């Protein structure tokens, strides 16, 4: 589970962000000032820091500089200010990206996901560790599931998945040939995604097919079992 540190002095905003990111499967801690943020950055060891530019005891720029004095953790700055100069100053101070308020939660999650991928997944195939739960040979293709990194590789290429998509794929690969009803899949995901629905499940399946199938319209691996649900087979 990836860890997110939110440094935000607006209590309502901080609680809203923490609730949303927790529901997306992240381990979240919050700080309402710069000093507490520095302390948590050292104690909590987050994978991404979401940093508000306007804090009661320091500026976001100063905090970026201080964070960079001891950490290389990705920093995503959020601010009401939209001036290009503000963004440039934040980047020069060590921020990795900038998002303007108000922003959509979808955009926020996408930016956080991109940061985590750059930090954890952009590596050569020789660096792919042995903590791979399952490696399947699927019609000459290798599909690998790395549980520790929450990563899926097809022919050694990293495949980007959402939190829920990874959980579905892990369930499929570790239970090959088992037929899962939509209700069973929903029950498996409800611990991570409280908003999942049958329609959302079908979208997850469609997206997974686009990512692992040669021809998503004629899937070889993620099969529909009409009237019941889905199953995964390694030999299509």
Secondary structure, DSSP 8 states (H G I E B T S, - for coil): --EEEEE-S-HHHHHHHHHHHHHTT-EEEEESSHHHHHHHHHHH--SEEEEESB-SSSBHHHHHHHHHTT---EEEEEES---HHHHHHHHHTT-SEEEESS--HHHHHHHHHHHHHHHHT---GGG--S-EEEEEEETTEEEEEETTTTEEEETTEEE---HHHHHHHHHHHTTTT--EEHHHHHHHHTTT-TT--HHHHHHHHHHHHHHH-SSGGG-SSEEEETTTEEEE-S--
